[in-house]
Amino acid sequence: MAQRIWTAGLVVIGDEILSGRTHDKNIAQVASWLQVQNIRLAEVRVVPDVEDRIVEAVNALREANDYLFTTGGIGPTHDDITVDAVARALGVDVVVHPEARAILERYYADKGGLNEGRLRMARVPEGGDLIPNRMSGAPGIKIGNIHLMAGVPHITAGMLDALTGTLEGGEPLLSETIGGFIPESEVSDLLREVEKAHEQCQIGSYPFFKEGRVGANFVIRSTDAAELAQCLDALCQGLSEAGWDWQPGGV
């Protein structure tokens, strides 16, 4: 019987990402963190600072997955509109969270105090709770299955750390890798047949170019250790029978 697979979507928000001025680092760190929580990152969307686009992405991904994460757009400036967009997507008002306000008052007590921009970072969709932020004071927000986090990678990392162990996940995702100087186009049928014969496994093919030659690493993933072993054996046997040399762990 197939194990229940928990999935998450990620919405990366910001014109600076789409323009190339800022290179996103959050996709990789969110994906890696989710793997440790036994949750699969199923889809990522990068959207501009446009409320309609954020609402559309939030609604699509929160309904399609167990969890939704957003990064960016929860700061103090006029173009930080993630809170407003998520509130609209959920059909709730935006309110000032009293605990968030108190946190910001303490944080900015020796930095000029709260002003209108800083107070924006205490706004949450009504019913939302806070995700602690040990780096810069302003908290993240969680409401339902949605988690709103900062766009600055080291602050995002701190928020993820605060969420560690709080989300339900599925069985651990196990993996095995083999590889060689094997053109993936030459073994595409074999990969398809082996994966089809092992329904609880997925095979990913990752081509490379080294030493003037093309090759590929093949990663088999499954939550079932026995199925994973059988799939690995079948792929190794198939590659050997076709005359290809391969090595454990990949190239």
C-alpha positions as a printed NumPy array, in Angstrom:
array([[  0.   ,   0.   ,   0.   ],
       [  1.418,   3.395,  -1.011],
       [  2.334,   5.711,   1.852],
       [  0.641,   9.07 ,   2.229],
       [  2.829,  11.75 ,   0.631],
       [  2.713,  15.245,   2.115],
       [  3.396,  18.111,  -0.268],
       [  4.056,  21.84 ,  -0.135],
       [  3.916,  24.682,  -2.61 ],
       [  6.164,  27.75 ,  -2.556],
       [  5.348,  31.223,  -3.849],
       [  8.419,  33.447,  -4.249],
       [  7.278,  37.065,  -4.339],
       [  9.155,  40.078,  -5.642],
       [  9.892,  42.139,  -8.722],
       [ 13.58 ,  42.028,  -7.783],
       [ 13.653,  38.265,  -8.322],
       [ 12.014,  38.457, -11.739],
       [ 14.263,  41.331, -12.862],
       [ 17.403,  39.442, -11.883],
       [ 18.558,  42.146,  -9.451],
       [ 18.287,  39.59 ,  -6.653],
       [ 19.223,  35.935,  -7.067],
       [ 16.78 ,  33.725,  -5.201],
       [ 18.334,  31.388,  -2.652],
       [ 15.167,  30.454,  -0.826],
       [ 13.876,  27.776,  -3.205],
       [ 16.822,  25.492,  -2.465],
       [ 16.808,  26.062,   1.283],
       [ 13.025,  25.647,   1.602],
       [ 13.166,  22.463,  -0.498],
       [ 16.013,  21.045,   1.599],
       [ 14.272,  21.921,   4.865],
       [ 11.025,  20.328,   3.694],
       [ 12.827,  17.093,   2.818],
       [ 14.033,  16.861,   6.417],
       [ 10.425,  17.347,   7.565],
       [  9.403,  14.502,   5.195],
       [  7.415,  16.89 ,   3.023],
       [  7.908,  17.18 ,  -0.751],
       [  8.166,  20.554,  -2.457],
       [  5.732,  19.956,  -5.305],
       [  5.586,  23.322,  -7.085],
       [  7.21 ,  26.762,  -7.061],
       [  5.825,  29.951,  -8.558],
       [  7.708,  33.25 ,  -8.81 ],
       [  5.317,  36.192,  -8.976],
       [  5.682,  40.002,  -9.101],
       [  4.589,  42.508,  -6.473],
       [  1.085,  42.543,  -7.938],
       [ -1.751,  41.669,  -5.575],
       [ -3.91 ,  39.861,  -8.137],
       [ -1.007,  37.625,  -9.152],
       [ -0.139,  36.815,  -5.55 ],
       [ -3.78 ,  35.986,  -4.74 ],
       [ -4.013,  33.708,  -7.773],
       [ -0.831,  31.817,  -6.887],
       [ -1.688,  31.533,  -3.186],
       [ -5.14 ,  30.121,  -3.846],
       [ -3.906,  27.651,  -6.446],
       [ -1.041,  26.258,  -4.392],
       [ -2.725,  26.226,  -0.981],
       [ -5.575,  24.16 ,  -2.403],
       [ -3.296,  21.776,  -4.295],
       [ -0.931,  21.014,  -1.391],
       [ -0.906,  20.234,   2.305],
       [  1.166,  23.336,   3.009],
       [  1.975,  26.612,   1.31 ],
       [  5.027,  28.775,   1.962],
       [  5.647,  32.28 ,   0.69 ],
       [  8.875,  34.258,   0.756],
       [  9.113,  38.019,   0.328],
       [  6.797,  40.973,   0.61 ],
       [  6.284,  41.176,   4.391],
       [  8.604,  44.131,   5.069],
       [  7.926,  47.803,   5.899],
       [  7.58 ,  49.377,   2.441],
       [  4.608,  50.156,   0.217],
       [  5.357,  47.266,  -2.154],
       [  5.302,  44.703,   0.671],
       [  1.776,  43.488,  -0.029],
       [  1.922,  39.768,   0.746],
       [ -0.154,  40.113,   3.929],
       [ -2.872,  42.022,   2.06 ],
       [ -2.894,  39.493,  -0.776],
       [ -3.108,  36.461,   1.514],
       [ -5.885,  38.092,   3.554],
       [ -7.792,  38.718,   0.336],
       [ -7.212,  35.136,  -0.819],
       [ -8.653,  33.866,   2.477],
       [-11.477,  36.404,   2.609],
       [-10.403,  37.922,   5.949],
       [ -9.391,  41.378,   7.152],
       [ -5.891,  42.596,   7.895],
       [ -5.311,  43.407,  11.583],
       [ -2.404,  44.489,  13.756],
       [ -1.31 ,  41.496,  15.822],
       [ -0.788,  42.694,  19.425],
       [  2.106,  40.329,  20.098],
       [  3.82 ,  41.322,  16.854],
       [  3.423,  44.984,  17.78 ],
       [  4.94 ,  44.353,  21.207],
       [  7.874,  42.47 ,  19.649],
       [  8.555,  45.346,  17.263],
       [  8.248,  47.953,  20.001],
       [ 10.909,  46.144,  22.   ],
       [ 13.144,  45.595,  18.979],
       [ 13.006,  49.218,  17.826],
       [ 13.097,  50.785,  21.319],
       [ 16.745,  51.81 ,  20.829],
       [ 16.469,  52.274,  17.06 ],
       [ 14.112,  55.24 ,  16.874],
       [ 10.922,  53.494,  17.915],
       [  7.973,  52.384,  15.807],
       [  6.962,  54.39 ,  12.787],
       [  4.296,  53.785,  10.159],
       [  6.546,  51.587,   8.022],
       [  7.758,  49.467,  10.902],
       [  4.227,  49.018,  12.199],
       [  3.297,  47.477,   8.834],
       [  5.341,  44.457,   9.887],
       [  2.865,  43.787,  12.72 ],
       [ -0.026,  43.387,  10.274],
       [ -1.407,  39.863,   9.774],
       [ -4.433,  38.296,   8.098],
       [ -7.062,  38.072,  10.837],
       [ -6.69 ,  34.776,  12.696],
       [ -2.984,  34.472,  11.943],
       [ -0.301,  33.409,  14.41 ],
       [  3.371,  34.351,  14.446],
       [  6.527,  32.588,  13.293],
       [  9.414,  33.696,  15.527],
       [ 12.22 ,  35.71 ,  13.942],
       [ 15.377,  35.832,  16.04 ],
       [ 17.284,  37.762,  13.375],
       [ 15.474,  41.053,  12.862],
       [ 12.473,  41.213,  15.15 ],
       [  9.691,  41.228,  12.546],
       [  7.937,  37.837,  12.766],
       [  6.655,  35.6  ,  10.027],
       [  3.015,  34.58 ,   9.924],
       [  1.148,  31.291,   9.827],
       [ -2.542,  30.95 ,   9.122],
       [ -4.233,  27.693,   8.198],
       [ -1.803,  25.774,   6.015],
       [ -0.028,  28.971,   4.873],
       [  3.339,  30.173,   6.166],
       [  4.491,  33.693,   5.254],
       [  8.227,  34.237,   5.564],
       [ 10.771,  36.936,   4.857],
       [ 12.575,  37.131,   1.536],
       [ 16.049,  37.694,   3.013],
       [ 17.587,  34.192,   3.001],
       [ 19.24 ,  34.219,   6.447],
       [ 15.998,  35.476,   8.006],
       [ 14.028,  32.832,   6.103],
       [ 16.428,  30.22 ,   7.484],
       [ 15.723,  31.373,  11.026],
       [ 11.98 ,  31.162,  10.48 ],
       [ 12.31 ,  27.662,   9.042],
       [ 14.351,  26.692,  12.087],
       [ 11.537,  27.965,  14.312],
       [  9.069,  25.77 ,  12.392],
       [ 11.21 ,  22.634,  12.574],
       [  9.261,  19.719,  13.996],
       [  5.911,  21.529,  13.999],
       [  4.522,  20.225,  10.689],
       [  3.176,  16.76 ,  10.059],
       [  4.959,  14.901,   7.292],
       [  4.948,  11.491,   5.711],
       [  7.431,   8.663,   5.614],
       [ 11.09 ,   9.656,   5.052],
       [ 12.007,   9.86 ,   1.375],
       [ 14.896,   7.468,   0.699],
       [ 17.164,   7.623,  -2.324],
       [ 19.913,   5.747,  -4.164],
       [ 22.134,   7.104,  -6.927],
       [ 24.09 ,   5.414,  -9.696],
       [ 25.707,   7.015, -12.708],
       [ 28.123,   6.701, -15.552],
       [ 29.133,   8.014, -18.925],
       [ 25.757,   6.967, -20.255],
       [ 23.806,   9.257, -22.629],
       [ 20.346,   9.425, -21.083],
       [ 18.739,   9.331, -24.523],
       [ 20.197,   5.832, -24.979],
       [ 18.496,   4.465, -21.848],
       [ 15.265,   6.463, -21.712],
       [ 13.158,   3.386, -22.511],
       [ 14.894,   1.382, -19.782],
       [ 14.33 ,   4.131, -17.204],
       [ 10.654,   4.303, -18.122],
       [ 10.183,   0.52 , -17.959],
       [ 11.94 ,   0.128, -14.601],
       [  9.992,   2.989, -13.039],
       [  6.712,   1.608, -14.382],
       [  7.5  ,  -1.813, -12.856],
       [  8.109,  -0.234,  -9.438],
       [  5.12 ,   2.005,  -8.766],
       [  6.367,   3.233,  -5.391],
       [  9.593,   4.574,  -6.886],
       [ 10.512,   7.567,  -8.996],
       [ 13.637,   7.739, -11.145],
       [ 15.226,  11.077, -11.965],
       [ 17.822,  11.415, -14.722],
       [ 20.422,  14.191, -14.428],
       [ 22.753,  14.587, -17.424],
       [ 26.282,  16.025, -17.232],
       [ 29.264,  16.772, -19.436],
       [ 32.67 ,  15.853, -18.01 ],
       [ 36.049,  14.968, -19.458],
       [ 34.741,  15.714, -22.908],
       [ 31.984,  13.114, -22.595],
       [ 28.29 ,  13.129, -21.797],
       [ 26.801,  11.048, -19.036],
       [ 24.012,  10.945, -16.503],
       [ 23.338,  10.219, -12.865],
       [ 20.152,   8.349, -12.04 ],
       [ 18.486,   8.992,  -8.679],
       [ 15.843,   6.568,  -7.438],
       [ 13.533,   7.826,  -4.688],
       [ 10.962,   5.967,  -2.595],
       [  9.498,   5.851,   0.903],
       [  9.721,   2.031,   0.811],
       [ 13.224,   0.635,   1.428],
       [ 12.455,  -2.782,  -0.057],
       [ 10.92 ,  -1.285,  -3.207],
       [ 13.865,   1.069,  -3.525],
       [ 16.327,  -1.837,  -3.365],
       [ 14.401,  -3.849,  -5.942],
       [ 14.167,  -0.887,  -8.294],
       [ 17.892,  -0.19 ,  -7.917],
       [ 18.737,  -3.827,  -8.683],
       [ 16.501,  -3.809, -11.767],
       [ 18.065,  -0.614, -13.115],
       [ 21.621,  -1.804, -12.495],
       [ 20.878,  -5.13 , -14.173],
       [ 19.237,  -3.419, -17.127],
       [ 22.183,  -1.057, -17.633],
       [ 24.681,  -3.91 , -17.416],
       [ 22.734,  -6.066, -19.863],
       [ 22.688,  -3.155, -22.299],
       [ 26.465,  -2.91 , -22.07 ],
       [ 26.759,   0.253, -19.98 ],
       [ 29.244,   0.706, -17.137],
       [ 27.849,   2.394, -14.045],
       [ 29.091,   3.206, -10.552],
       [ 27.326,   3.495,  -7.183],
       [ 26.897,   7.037,  -5.92 ],
       [ 27.019,   8.547,  -9.378],
       [ 29.794,  10.314, -11.258]])
